[in-house]
Amino acid sequence: MDTMTFTPPPAAAAAPRSATSPPTRLARLWRGPDTDPRWARPALLGLLLVTALAYLWNLSANGWANSFYSAAVQAGSQSWSALFYGASDAAGSITVDKPPASLWVMALSVRLFGLSSWSILVPQVLMGVASVGLVHASVKRHWGAGAGLLAGAVLALTPVAVLMFRFNNPDALLVLLMTAAAWATVHAIERGSVRWFALVGALVGLGFLTKTLQVLLVVPFLGIAFLVAADTTLRRRAVGSLVGVATMLLTAGWWVAIVELVPASMRPYIGGSQTNSFLELTFGYNGLGRINGDETGSVGGGNGWGQTGLLRMFESGSGGQISWLIPSALVLLAVGLWLRGRAPRTDVRRAAYLVWGGWLLVTMLVFSFMAGIFHDYYTVALAPAVAVLVGAGAAEAWERREDSVGSVALAVASAAAGVWGFILLSRTTDYGWLRVAVLAAGLAAALMLLVIARVHHRAVPVIAAVAIIAGLAGPAAYSATTLSQGYSGSIITAGPSTGGPGGGGAPGGGSLRAGAGAPPQGAGGTGGTGTTAPSQGAGGTGTTAPSQGGTTAPGRTGGGGMGGLLDASTPSTEVVAALSADADSYTWVAAAIGSQNAAGLQLGTELPVMAIGGFNGSDPSPTLEQFQQYVEDGEIHYFAAGGGMSGGMGGSGTGSQISTWVQENFTEVTIDGSTFYDLTQPASSSTTTTTDGASNV
């Protein structure tokens, strides 16, 4: 009889550990891919967790942050129409001067969690954490886990990123979408995928709906890199490029088409435009006007927004926000391109250098020479590119550290970071000995990197650590200062004040940090006029100086600078009570010139307040005739006296016309020291009325 032998299947012969105890999802999340070092995934999760905790710390100190946008968020949480258009109030009188994508995210958060500083600002924090994760992933995929961690840390510690990922301007979402578009572009190049490049177009289109044309600064090199390097045929590369453009136009254009096609009488006025046109806003005030300074309705322009020139990103205004590692990034970009110069056309590393390097160079040059409105916080758009180039370029050079090209590149990058960090830290007296330590460590690491091939192997990681610490210590110090303070208003800067021209304040200088934003909850008491925004629910009396150019009207705490142009004030409980009385009888409980003046009243009452003239008070909305009709129809209760910059730089003068007409025809009312006009009480004589009913002749 034949003997039959049983041969077990391969799986049974050598069963892996997972066959008997399969890892849980949590375990797989913690361990990461099998090809990663054991420390890689825990280090990434640690980076993201620390970033989230740091960005969340002291978050409520920012109060309403930029009340201009917070008021629109509040409106969007009450009205779907206001949410769609990005209107400043729930009744839809006028929109903010940007498209509404960032408002959609915040307003949905408020609908879920209620109106508070946290519900508005936490989405920005999550965008920051996601951006750090994408930067890490972009670098790790082609340069390794260590390089990815370095790039993620650089972004997380960039001072202007720390500021703007805790603030409610559109920049947080814009940066996230641009980072995602660059990440997806490299994936599209690696796979030769039309679908992935279609995703790039969609992300860019959403970026347009966030901050119009600024997102297009990254587009040229996204397209060039795909056309040059995608791992597919020329025909498919051309088709993919066209598909990406078409997807971008569709993603951005559907909303624009609706806004332009809906009759003006059936939607809010387009804030920031002079003709009630989003296209005019896009290509004028928010487009070419930013480049050439010809911005109708702006309160500044030209040299009023700082001196233009090639070194603008390194001067006192923007330098401490973003430039710490720009010299190193440029050195490493040049070396990276040199080292990949003879690689095949489809080399993904070189393509990534084109994507991220093109982003940095194009955006930096545009920011340096734009003559129109420029704020130092715009430079957050450079942060992901700087971070990727530092991480990727350092890893590229480190791989070649035993050759002169690699060691010299590392030494020059380390020396540049140390010297430039020393210069930036010397512009303030806040950090004492740190500047000397940064300089010494950076130069010492540079000298050792020059001879890294001859150094004992145990000293190599120490030298690398010293170089990294020297490069990150300065921005980390600025970021720590930023986290410890509250910020609100329209013009803000990270870190300590450097006192230089254009240093983040009003045109010409001076910081407007933390211009006394309204407390998110419990507002209306005797909140202070300090330069630090009151924390959530705060109501104490501050003793620090009011923000630059700011005066606080009686009955309203925490004055915004320049007559309420730069920040909102907090209405007192008496003002809130008066405006809230019989609110259901009116479309708008009050009207005020300028969006910030209206925003303070609206956030205090959570009721619609008409912003006459939009942000600057210079938009022709409403006209005098329209306002008179609203009053005749009984749609507006009060008119708040003062505020705005009506007619600024060629804008409409309807705000001042309305103010004059109101003062001549209606009764002045004093509410807890603040001056209003009761639009239901025509003036019979030169009288004013106080809230207790007494008349003053």
C-alpha positions as CSV (number, residue, x, y, z in Angstrom):
1,M,0.0,0.0,0.0
2,D,1.3,3.4,-0.9
3,T,2.0,5.7,2.0
4,M,0.4,9.1,1.7
5,T,2.2,12.0,3.2
6,F,0.5,15.3,4.2
7,T,2.3,18.5,3.3
8,P,0.8,21.4,5.2
9,P,0.1,24.6,3.2
10,P,2.7,27.3,3.5
11,A,0.6,29.4,5.7
12,A,0.2,26.6,8.2
13,A,3.9,25.7,8.1
14,A,5.0,29.1,9.1
15,A,2.1,31.1,10.4
16,P,2.9,34.7,11.2
17,R,2.1,36.2,14.6
18,S,-0.8,38.1,13.1
19,A,-2.5,34.8,12.2
20,T,-3.0,34.0,15.9
21,S,-3.4,37.5,17.2
22,P,-4.3,39.9,14.5
23,P,-3.4,43.5,15.5
24,T,-6.2,45.8,16.3
25,R,-6.8,49.0,14.3
26,L,-5.3,51.0,17.1
27,A,-2.2,48.8,17.0
28,R,-1.9,49.2,13.3
29,L,-2.3,53.0,13.6
30,W,0.4,53.0,16.2
31,R,2.8,50.7,14.4
32,G,2.4,52.2,10.9
33,P,3.7,50.4,7.7
34,D,6.0,47.4,8.3
35,T,8.7,49.2,6.2
36,D,8.9,52.1,8.7
37,P,11.4,52.2,11.6
38,R,9.6,51.2,14.9
39,W,9.9,54.8,16.1
40,A,8.5,56.5,13.0
41,R,4.7,56.2,13.7
42,P,4.9,57.0,17.4
43,A,7.1,60.0,16.6
44,L,4.5,61.3,14.0
45,L,1.6,60.8,16.4
46,G,3.6,62.6,19.1
47,L,4.3,65.5,16.7
48,L,0.7,65.9,15.8
49,L,-0.5,65.6,19.4
50,V,2.0,68.1,20.7
51,T,1.1,70.5,17.8
52,A,-2.7,70.1,18.6
53,L,-2.2,70.7,22.4
54,A,0.1,73.7,21.8
55,Y,-2.3,75.3,19.3
56,L,-5.3,74.7,21.6
57,W,-3.5,76.1,24.7
58,N,-4.8,79.6,25.7
59,L,-7.0,79.6,22.6
60,S,-9.8,81.5,24.1
61,A,-7.5,84.4,24.8
62,N,-8.0,85.4,21.2
63,G,-11.7,86.1,21.9
64,W,-13.6,86.7,18.7
65,A,-10.2,87.0,16.9
66,N,-11.1,88.9,13.7
67,S,-14.6,90.1,14.5
68,F,-15.2,90.9,10.9
69,Y,-15.3,87.2,10.1
70,S,-16.7,86.1,13.4
71,A,-19.8,88.2,12.7
72,A,-20.2,86.5,9.3
73,V,-19.8,83.1,11.0
74,Q,-22.5,84.0,13.5
75,A,-24.8,85.1,10.6
76,G,-24.1,81.9,8.7
77,S,-25.0,79.9,11.8
78,Q,-28.5,81.5,11.8
79,S,-29.2,81.8,8.0
80,W,-28.4,79.3,5.3
81,S,-28.6,82.1,2.7
82,A,-26.1,84.2,4.7
83,L,-23.9,81.1,5.0
84,F,-23.9,80.5,1.2
85,Y,-23.0,84.0,0.3
86,G,-20.8,84.8,3.2
87,A,-22.9,87.7,4.4
88,S,-22.0,89.8,7.4
89,D,-25.4,89.6,8.9
90,A,-28.2,87.0,8.9
91,A,-30.5,89.4,7.0
92,G,-28.0,89.6,4.2
93,S,-27.2,93.2,3.7
94,I,-23.6,92.8,2.5
95,T,-20.9,90.0,2.2
96,V,-17.4,89.9,3.5
97,D,-14.7,90.9,1.0
98,K,-13.6,87.3,0.4
99,P,-15.4,84.2,-0.9
100,P,-17.1,82.1,1.8
101,A,-15.4,78.7,2.0
102,S,-13.6,79.3,5.3
103,L,-16.8,80.7,6.7
104,W,-18.7,77.6,5.8
105,V,-16.4,75.5,8.0
106,M,-16.6,77.7,11.0
107,A,-20.4,78.4,10.7
108,L,-21.1,74.7,10.5
109,S,-19.0,74.2,13.7
110,V,-21.1,77.0,15.4
111,R,-24.3,75.3,14.3
112,L,-23.1,72.1,15.9
113,F,-21.5,73.5,19.1
114,G,-23.0,76.9,19.6
115,L,-21.4,80.3,19.3
116,S,-18.1,80.7,21.2
117,S,-14.5,81.5,20.6
118,W,-13.7,77.8,20.7
119,S,-16.3,76.7,18.1
120,I,-14.9,79.3,15.7
121,L,-11.2,78.8,16.3
122,V,-10.9,75.0,16.9
123,P,-11.5,74.3,13.2
124,Q,-8.4,76.4,12.4
125,V,-6.3,74.4,14.9
126,L,-7.4,71.2,13.2
127,M,-6.4,72.7,9.8
128,G,-3.0,73.4,11.2
129,V,-2.5,69.9,12.5
130,A,-3.7,68.5,9.2
131,S,-1.2,70.8,7.3
132,V,1.6,69.5,9.5
133,G,0.6,65.9,8.8
134,L,0.5,66.6,5.0
135,V,3.9,68.2,5.1
136,H,5.3,65.2,7.0
137,A,3.7,62.8,4.5
138,S,5.0,64.7,1.5
139,V,8.6,64.5,2.7
140,K,8.5,61.1,4.4
141,R,7.3,59.3,1.3
142,H,10.5,60.1,-0.7
143,W,13.1,61.1,1.9
144,G,12.3,59.0,4.9
145,A,10.7,59.3,8.3
146,G,13.3,61.5,9.9
147,A,13.1,64.1,7.1
148,G,9.3,64.1,7.4
149,L,9.5,64.7,11.1
150,L,11.9,67.6,10.6
151,A,9.6,69.2,7.9
152,G,6.5,68.8,10.1
153,A,8.3,70.4,13.1
154,V,9.5,73.3,11.0
155,L,5.9,74.1,9.9
156,A,4.5,73.6,13.4
157,L,7.0,76.0,14.9
158,T,6.9,78.7,12.2
159,P,5.6,81.8,14.2
160,V,3.2,83.0,11.6
161,A,1.7,79.5,11.2
162,V,1.3,79.3,15.0
163,L,-0.6,82.6,14.8
164,M,-2.8,81.9,11.8
165,F,-3.8,78.3,12.7
166,R,-5.3,79.8,15.9
167,F,-7.1,82.6,14.1
168,N,-10.2,82.9,12.0
169,N,-8.9,84.5,8.8
170,P,-9.2,82.5,5.6
171,D,-5.5,81.8,5.5
172,A,-5.7,78.6,7.6
173,L,-7.9,76.9,5.1
174,L,-6.0,78.3,2.2
175,V,-2.7,76.9,3.4
176,L,-4.3,73.5,4.1
177,L,-5.7,73.4,0.6
178,M,-2.5,74.5,-1.1
179,T,-0.5,72.0,0.9
180,A,-3.0,69.2,-0.1
181,A,-2.8,70.3,-3.7
182,A,1.1,70.1,-3.7
183,W,1.0,66.7,-2.0
184,A,-1.6,65.4,-4.5
185,T,0.5,66.8,-7.4
186,V,3.5,64.7,-6.4
187,H,1.3,61.6,-6.1
188,A,-0.1,62.4,-9.6
189,I,3.4,62.6,-11.0
190,E,4.6,59.4,-9.3
191,R,1.6,57.4,-10.6
192,G,1.1,59.3,-13.9
193,S,-2.5,59.6,-12.8
194,V,-5.0,61.9,-14.4
195,R,-7.4,61.3,-11.6
196,W,-4.9,62.5,-9.0
197,F,-4.3,65.6,-11.0
198,A,-8.1,66.2,-11.2
199,L,-8.0,66.1,-7.4
200,V,-5.3,68.8,-7.6
201,G,-7.6,71.0,-9.7
202,A,-10.5,70.5,-7.2
203,L,-8.3,71.5,-4.2
204,V,-7.1,74.6,-6.1
205,G,-10.7,75.5,-6.9
206,L,-11.6,75.2,-3.3
207,G,-8.7,77.5,-2.5
208,F,-10.1,80.0,-4.9
209,L,-13.4,79.9,-3.0
210,T,-11.3,80.6,0.1
211,K,-9.2,83.6,-0.9
212,T,-9.6,84.1,-4.6
213,L,-6.5,84.6,-6.8
214,Q,-3.9,84.0,-4.1
215,V,-4.2,80.2,-4.5
216,L,-3.1,80.6,-8.2
217,L,0.4,81.5,-7.1
218,V,1.1,77.8,-6.6
219,V,-0.5,76.6,-9.8
220,P,2.2,77.3,-12.4
221,F,4.8,74.9,-10.9
222,L,2.1,72.3,-10.1
223,G,1.3,72.2,-13.8
224,I,4.9,72.4,-15.0
225,A,6.0,69.6,-12.7
226,F,3.2,67.3,-13.9
227,L,3.8,68.1,-17.6
228,V,7.6,67.5,-17.2
229,A,7.8,64.6,-14.8
230,A,4.6,62.6,-14.7
231,D,5.3,58.9,-15.2
232,T,3.2,58.5,-18.3
233,T,3.1,59.5,-22.0
234,L,3.2,63.1,-23.2
235,R,-0.4,62.8,-24.5
236,R,-1.7,61.6,-21.1
237,R,0.3,64.4,-19.4
238,A,-1.4,67.0,-21.6
239,V,-4.8,65.4,-21.1
240,G,-4.2,65.3,-17.3
241,S,-3.2,69.0,-17.3
242,L,-6.4,70.0,-19.2
243,V,-8.5,67.8,-16.8
244,G,-6.9,69.5,-13.8
245,V,-7.7,73.0,-15.2
246,A,-11.3,72.0,-16.0
247,T,-11.8,70.6,-12.5
248,M,-10.4,73.7,-11.0
249,L,-12.7,75.9,-13.0
250,L,-15.7,73.8,-12.2
251,T,-14.9,73.6,-8.5
252,A,-14.4,77.4,-8.2
253,G,-16.9,78.5,-10.9
254,W,-20.2,77.0,-9.8
255,W,-20.4,79.4,-6.8
256,V,-19.2,82.4,-8.8
257,A,-21.8,81.6,-11.5
258,I,-24.6,81.5,-9.1
259,V,-23.6,84.7,-7.4
260,E,-23.2,86.6,-10.7
261,L,-26.5,85.2,-12.2
262,V,-28.7,85.8,-9.2
263,P,-30.3,89.3,-9.5
264,A,-28.7,91.8,-7.2
265,S,-32.0,92.5,-5.5
266,M,-32.2,88.8,-4.4
267,R,-28.7,88.5,-2.7
268,P,-26.4,90.5,-0.5
269,Y,-24.2,93.2,-1.9
270,I,-20.7,91.9,-2.7
271,G,-18.5,93.6,-0.1
272,G,-15.3,95.1,-1.3
273,S,-16.6,95.8,-4.8
274,Q,-17.9,99.1,-6.1
275,T,-20.3,97.7,-8.6
276,N,-21.8,94.8,-6.6
277,S,-19.8,92.2,-8.7
278,F,-17.8,89.3,-7.4
279,L,-15.8,89.4,-10.6
280,E,-14.9,93.0,-10.0
281,L,-13.9,92.1,-6.4
282,T,-11.8,89.2,-7.7
283,F,-9.8,91.0,-10.4
284,G,-9.9,94.4,-8.8
285,Y,-9.7,94.9,-5.1
286,N,-8.5,91.4,-4.4
287,G,-6.6,90.9,-7.7
288,L,-4.6,93.4,-9.7
289,G,-5.2,96.1,-7.1
290,R,-3.1,94.1,-4.6
291,I,-0.3,94.0,-7.2
292,N,-0.3,97.6,-8.4
293,G,-1.8,99.3,-5.4
294,D,-4.8,100.7,-7.3
295,E,-7.5,99.4,-4.9
296,T,-10.7,101.4,-5.0
297,G,-12.1,101.7,-1.5
298,S,-8.9,100.7,0.3
299,V,-7.6,102.7,3.3
300,G,-4.0,102.5,2.1
301,G,-1.8,101.3,-0.7
302,G,1.6,101.9,-2.1
303,N,4.1,102.7,0.5
304,G,1.3,102.8,3.1
305,W,1.6,99.0,3.3
306,G,5.4,98.9,3.6
307,Q,8.4,99.2,1.3
308,T,8.4,96.8,-1.6
309,G,11.6,95.1,-2.8
310,L,13.4,91.8,-3.0
311,L,14.3,91.8,0.7
312,R,10.7,92.5,2.0
313,M,10.3,89.0,3.5
314,F,13.5,89.6,5.6
315,E,12.7,93.1,6.9
316,S,11.4,93.9,10.4
317,G,7.7,93.4,9.5
318,S,7.8,89.9,7.9
319,G,11.2,88.7,8.9
320,G,10.3,87.3,12.3
321,Q,7.1,85.8,10.9
322,I,8.5,83.6,8.3
323,S,12.1,84.1,7.2
324,W,14.0,82.1,9.9
325,L,14.8,79.2,7.6
326,I,14.2,80.8,4.1
327,P,18.0,81.2,3.5
328,S,18.6,77.6,4.5
329,A,15.6,76.4,2.3
330,L,17.0,78.2,-0.7
331,V,20.4,76.7,-0.3
332,L,19.0,73.2,0.1
333,L,16.7,73.7,-2.8
334,A,19.6,74.7,-5.1
335,V,21.7,71.7,-3.9
336,G,18.8,69.3,-4.2
337,L,18.2,70.3,-7.8
338,W,21.9,70.0,-8.5
339,L,22.1,66.6,-7.1
340,R,19.1,65.4,-9.0
341,G,20.1,67.2,-12.2
342,R,21.0,64.0,-14.1
343,A,18.1,61.9,-12.8
344,P,15.5,60.5,-15.2
345,R,12.7,62.7,-16.4
346,T,10.3,60.9,-14.0
347,D,12.5,61.4,-10.9
348,V,9.9,62.1,-8.2
349,R,12.4,63.9,-5.9
350,R,13.3,66.4,-8.5
351,A,9.6,66.9,-9.4
352,A,8.9,67.6,-5.7
353,Y,11.6,70.2,-5.7
354,L,9.9,71.8,-8.7
355,V,6.5,71.8,-6.9
356,W,7.6,73.1,-3.5
357,G,10.5,75.3,-4.7
358,G,8.3,76.9,-7.4
359,W,5.7,77.6,-4.7
360,L,8.2,79.3,-2.5
361,L,9.9,81.4,-5.2
362,V,6.8,82.6,-7.0
363,T,4.8,83.4,-3.8
364,M,7.8,85.1,-2.2
365,L,8.5,87.3,-5.2
366,V,4.8,88.3,-5.5
367,F,4.6,89.2,-1.8
368,S,7.9,91.1,-2.1
369,F,6.8,93.4,-4.9
370,M,3.0,93.8,-4.4
371,A,2.2,97.5,-3.9
372,G,-1.3,97.1,-2.6
373,I,-2.7,95.9,0.7
374,F,-0.1,93.6,2.3
375,H,-0.2,92.2,5.8
376,D,2.7,90.3,7.3
377,Y,0.4,87.4,8.2
378,Y,0.0,86.7,4.5
379,T,3.4,85.1,4.7
380,V,1.9,82.0,6.3
381,A,1.4,80.9,2.7
382,L,5.2,80.4,2.4
383,A,5.4,78.2,5.5
384,P,4.7,74.7,4.1
385,A,7.1,75.2,1.2
386,V,9.9,76.3,3.5
387,A,9.2,73.3,5.8
388,V,9.3,70.8,2.9
389,L,12.4,72.2,1.4
390,V,14.3,72.2,4.7
391,G,13.3,68.6,5.5
392,A,13.8,67.2,2.0
393,G,16.9,69.2,1.2
394,A,18.6,68.4,4.5
395,A,17.9,64.7,3.9
396,E,19.2,64.9,0.3
397,A,22.4,66.5,1.5
398,W,22.7,64.2,4.5
399,E,22.7,61.2,2.2
400,R,25.7,62.7,0.5
401,R,27.4,64.0,3.6
402,E,30.6,62.1,2.9
403,D,30.9,64.0,-0.4
404,S,31.9,67.7,-0.4
405,V,28.6,68.8,-2.0
406,G,26.5,67.3,0.8
407,S,28.7,68.4,3.7
408,V,29.2,71.9,2.4
409,A,25.4,72.2,1.7
410,L,24.6,71.1,5.3
411,A,27.3,73.4,6.7
412,V,26.1,76.5,4.8
413,A,22.4,75.8,5.7
414,S,23.3,75.4,9.4
415,A,25.4,78.6,9.4
416,A,22.7,80.5,7.5
417,A,20.1,79.4,10.1
418,G,22.3,80.4,13.0
419,V,23.4,83.8,11.6
420,W,20.0,84.8,10.4
421,G,18.4,83.6,13.7
422,F,20.8,85.8,15.6
423,I,19.9,88.8,13.5
424,L,16.2,88.3,13.9
425,L,16.5,87.7,17.6
426,S,18.6,90.9,17.9
427,R,15.6,92.9,16.6
428,T,14.0,92.5,20.0
429,T,15.2,92.5,23.6
430,D,12.8,89.8,24.7
431,Y,15.1,86.8,24.5
432,G,18.4,87.9,26.0
433,W,21.1,85.2,25.7
434,L,19.2,83.0,23.2
435,R,20.5,84.9,20.2
436,V,24.1,84.3,21.2
437,A,23.3,80.6,21.8
438,V,21.7,80.2,18.4
439,L,24.6,81.9,16.7
440,A,27.2,79.8,18.5
441,A,25.4,76.5,18.0
442,G,24.7,77.2,14.4
443,L,28.3,78.0,13.6
444,A,29.7,75.2,15.6
445,A,27.4,72.7,13.9
446,A,28.4,74.2,10.5
447,L,32.1,73.7,11.2
448,M,31.5,70.1,12.3
449,L,29.3,69.4,9.3
450,L,32.2,70.4,7.0
451,V,34.2,67.5,8.4
452,I,31.3,65.2,9.1
453,A,32.9,62.3,7.1
454,R,35.9,62.3,9.5
455,V,33.9,62.5,12.8
456,H,33.4,59.5,15.0
457,H,30.1,57.9,14.2
458,R,28.8,58.4,17.8
459,A,29.2,62.2,17.4
460,V,27.3,62.3,14.1
461,P,23.7,62.4,15.6
462,V,24.8,64.9,18.2
463,I,26.0,67.3,15.5
464,A,22.8,66.8,13.6
465,A,20.8,67.5,16.7
466,V,22.7,70.7,17.5
467,A,22.2,72.0,13.9
468,I,18.4,71.3,14.1
469,I,18.1,72.9,17.6
470,A,20.0,76.0,16.4
471,G,17.7,76.4,13.4
472,L,14.5,75.9,15.4
473,A,15.2,77.7,18.7
474,G,14.5,81.1,17.3
475,P,11.1,80.4,15.7
476,A,10.2,78.2,18.7
477,A,10.8,81.2,21.0
478,Y,8.7,83.5,18.8
479,S,6.0,80.8,18.7
480,A,6.0,80.4,22.5
481,T,5.5,84.2,22.9
482,T,2.6,83.9,20.4
483,L,0.9,81.1,22.3
484,S,1.1,83.1,25.5
485,Q,-0.7,86.1,24.2
486,G,-4.2,86.9,22.9
487,Y,-4.7,88.3,19.4
488,S,-7.7,90.0,17.8
489,G,-8.4,92.5,15.1
490,S,-7.7,92.9,11.5
491,I,-3.9,93.3,11.5
492,I,-1.9,91.0,13.7
493,T,1.7,89.7,14.0
494,A,3.3,86.8,15.8
495,G,6.0,87.1,18.4
496,P,7.2,90.2,20.2
497,S,7.0,93.7,18.7
498,T,10.1,94.6,16.8
499,G,9.1,98.2,16.4
500,G,10.2,98.4,12.7
501,P,8.3,99.9,9.8
502,G,5.3,97.8,8.8
503,G,5.9,95.7,11.8
504,G,2.5,94.2,11.7
505,G,0.5,97.3,12.7
506,A,-1.3,99.9,10.8
507,P,0.3,101.1,7.6
508,G,3.5,102.6,8.7
509,G,4.3,100.5,11.8
510,G,3.2,99.6,15.3
511,S,1.7,96.3,16.3
512,L,-2.0,96.1,16.7
513,R,-1.8,92.8,18.5
514,A,-4.8,91.7,20.5
515,G,-6.9,94.8,19.9
516,A,-9.4,94.0,22.6
517,G,-11.7,91.6,20.9
518,A,-15.0,90.8,22.4
519,P,-15.2,87.9,24.9
520,P,-17.1,85.0,23.4
521,Q,-19.4,84.5,26.3
522,G,-20.5,86.6,29.1
523,A,-19.6,89.8,27.2
524,G,-21.2,93.1,28.0
525,G,-19.8,94.0,31.4
526,T,-16.9,96.3,32.0
527,G,-14.3,94.4,29.9
528,G,-11.0,96.1,29.7
529,T,-9.4,98.2,27.0
530,G,-6.2,96.3,27.1
531,T,-4.0,95.2,24.3
532,T,-4.6,91.6,25.2
533,A,-7.9,90.1,24.1
534,P,-10.0,89.1,27.1
535,S,-10.4,85.4,27.6
536,Q,-13.6,83.6,27.2
537,G,-16.2,84.9,29.5
538,A,-13.9,87.6,30.9
539,G,-15.3,90.8,32.0
540,G,-12.6,92.4,34.2
541,T,-11.2,95.9,33.6
542,G,-7.9,95.8,31.8
543,T,-5.1,98.3,32.6
544,T,-2.9,97.9,29.6
545,A,-2.8,100.4,26.8
546,P,-5.5,100.4,24.1
547,S,-4.6,99.3,20.6
548,Q,-3.0,101.8,18.3
549,G,-5.2,104.5,17.1
550,G,-8.1,103.1,19.1
551,T,-10.6,104.9,21.2
552,T,-13.2,103.1,23.2
553,A,-16.7,104.5,23.0
554,P,-18.5,104.8,26.4
555,G,-20.7,101.7,26.9
556,R,-18.6,99.7,24.6
557,T,-15.4,98.0,25.9
558,G,-12.2,97.2,24.1
559,G,-12.0,99.8,21.3
560,G,-11.0,98.9,17.8
561,G,-8.2,101.0,16.2
562,M,-8.9,103.8,13.6
563,G,-12.5,104.4,14.6
564,G,-13.5,100.8,14.7
565,L,-11.9,99.9,11.3
566,L,-9.3,97.5,12.7
567,D,-11.3,95.7,15.5
568,A,-14.7,95.6,17.0
569,S,-15.7,96.8,20.4
570,T,-17.8,95.0,23.0
571,P,-21.2,96.5,23.7
572,S,-22.2,96.8,27.3
573,T,-25.2,95.0,28.8
574,E,-27.3,98.1,28.6
575,V,-26.6,98.5,24.9
576,V,-27.3,94.8,24.3
577,A,-30.6,95.1,26.1
578,A,-31.7,98.2,24.3
579,L,-30.9,96.7,20.8
580,S,-32.5,93.4,21.7
581,A,-35.8,95.0,22.8
582,D,-38.6,94.3,20.2
583,A,-35.9,92.8,18.0
584,D,-38.5,90.6,16.1
585,S,-40.1,93.8,14.8
586,Y,-37.0,94.8,12.8
587,T,-34.9,93.2,10.1
588,W,-31.8,94.8,11.6
589,V,-31.7,95.9,15.2
590,A,-29.1,98.5,14.3
591,A,-26.9,99.8,11.5
592,A,-23.3,101.0,11.8
593,I,-20.7,102.4,9.4
594,G,-18.0,99.8,8.8
595,S,-18.2,96.1,9.3
596,Q,-16.1,96.0,12.5
597,N,-18.5,98.5,14.2
598,A,-21.4,96.4,13.2
599,A,-19.7,93.2,14.1
600,G,-19.2,94.2,17.8
601,L,-22.9,95.0,18.1
602,Q,-24.0,91.8,16.3
603,L,-21.7,89.5,18.3
604,G,-23.0,91.1,21.5
605,T,-26.6,90.7,20.6
606,E,-26.5,87.8,18.2
607,L,-29.0,89.7,16.1
608,P,-28.5,91.2,12.6
609,V,-26.7,94.5,12.4
610,M,-26.3,96.2,9.0
611,A,-22.7,97.1,8.1
612,I,-23.0,100.2,6.0
613,G,-20.2,100.4,3.4
614,G,-18.7,97.0,4.2
615,F,-15.3,96.6,5.9
616,N,-14.0,100.1,5.3
617,G,-17.3,101.9,5.2
618,S,-16.4,102.8,1.6
619,D,-18.7,100.4,-0.4
620,P,-21.8,101.9,-2.0
621,S,-24.1,99.7,0.1
622,P,-26.7,100.7,0.8
623,T,-27.2,103.9,-1.1
624,L,-28.8,106.8,0.8
625,E,-32.0,106.2,-1.1
626,Q,-32.0,102.5,-0.2
627,F,-31.3,103.3,3.5
628,Q,-34.1,105.9,3.5
629,Q,-36.5,103.2,2.2
630,Y,-35.4,100.7,4.8
631,V,-36.1,103.3,7.5
632,E,-39.4,104.2,6.0
633,D,-40.4,100.6,6.0
634,G,-39.4,100.3,9.7
635,E,-36.7,97.7,9.1
636,I,-33.9,99.3,11.1
637,H,-34.2,100.3,14.8
638,Y,-31.0,102.2,15.7
639,F,-28.1,103.8,14.0
640,A,-24.7,103.7,15.8
641,A,-22.8,107.0,15.6
642,G,-19.3,107.3,14.3
643,G,-16.9,104.7,12.8
644,G,-15.6,103.7,9.4
645,M,-13.4,105.3,6.8
646,S,-16.2,106.2,4.3
647,G,-14.9,107.3,0.9
648,G,-11.3,106.0,1.5
649,M,-9.1,105.9,-1.6
650,G,-11.8,106.5,-4.2
651,G,-14.6,104.6,-2.5
652,S,-18.2,105.6,-2.2
653,G,-19.1,108.4,0.2
654,T,-22.6,107.0,0.9
655,G,-21.7,106.2,4.6
656,S,-21.1,109.8,5.4
657,Q,-24.2,110.8,3.5
658,I,-26.3,108.4,5.5
659,S,-24.7,109.5,8.7
660,T,-25.5,113.2,8.0
661,W,-29.1,112.4,7.0
662,V,-29.6,110.4,10.2
663,Q,-28.2,113.1,12.4
664,E,-30.4,115.7,10.8
665,N,-33.6,113.8,11.0
666,F,-33.7,111.5,14.0
667,T,-33.5,111.6,17.8
668,E,-30.1,111.1,19.4
669,V,-30.2,108.5,22.1
670,T,-27.5,107.9,24.7
671,I,-27.3,104.3,25.9
672,D,-24.8,103.8,28.7
673,G,-22.6,106.5,27.3
674,S,-22.8,105.4,23.7
675,T,-24.5,107.5,21.0
676,F,-27.2,106.0,18.8
677,Y,-30.0,107.5,16.8
678,D,-33.5,106.0,17.1
679,L,-34.7,105.6,13.6
680,T,-38.3,105.2,14.8
681,Q,-38.2,108.6,16.5
682,P,-38.0,111.6,14.0
683,A,-36.2,114.6,15.5
684,S,-38.7,117.3,16.7
685,S,-36.0,119.6,18.1
686,S,-32.4,119.6,19.3
687,T,-32.9,116.9,21.9
688,T,-31.2,113.8,23.0
689,T,-32.7,111.0,25.0
690,T,-31.1,108.8,27.6
691,T,-32.1,105.2,28.3
692,D,-34.0,106.3,31.4
693,G,-36.4,108.3,29.3
694,A,-35.2,111.8,30.3
695,S,-34.6,114.4,27.6
696,N,-31.7,116.8,27.4
697,V,-32.2,120.0,25.5
